[in-house]
Amino acid sequence: MTATALKKEMDMADVQNSEAFENHASGYNTAWQRVCTKDDLVAFSGIAAWLETAEGPAQVAIFYLPGLRGKGDELYALDHHDPFSNANVIARGIVGDLKGAAVVASPIYKQHFRLEDGQCLEDEDVKLRTWKVEFKGDEVWVEG
C-alpha cells in the first residue's frame, strides 16, 4: 500500500473513530482519535502517529512504558517535531530516566525532553506540546 493510500484509509478511519465533544473551558472542539493498537507499540520506545487537530494535522510521538514505577502501563504523547534540528524525529529518540523523570533524548542533537510535560532539560525556554493519550481496550486514543 502506498503512503497516499494509507493516508486516505486513515482519514476514513478517523471519521469513523473520532469522538468529538465541546471543550467548554476553551471554547473549541476537540476530538479523541484512535491512532493505533497496543500491538503497534514498542515497549520503552516511541512510534509516530498522524493526528488531526483544530490547527491542522500534527505528527505525534507516542511512548509506551509498561509497568514503569509500578503504575501499570504508561502512555505519553509529545510533538514528534524536534525544535532544535527542525526535523520530525522525537519518536525515534532514546527513552531513559534523568533525575527520576522519564525522558526521551532527541536522536539528532541529544536534548532531553520529559515525557510527562515535554519540558527540555537543557533549555528551560523550550517545551514540546503534550497530548492526552490513553488505552481504550487494546486501542490507543489521543485527544487532538
Buried (B, 14 or more C-beta within 10 A) or exposed (E): EEEEEEEEEBEEEBEEBBEEEEEEEEEEEBBBBBBBEBEBBEEBBBBBBBBBBEEEEBBBBBBBBEEBEEEEBBBBBBBBBBBBBEBBBBBBBBBEEEEEBBBBBBBBEEBBBBBEEBBBBEEEEBBBEBBEBEBEEEBBBBBB
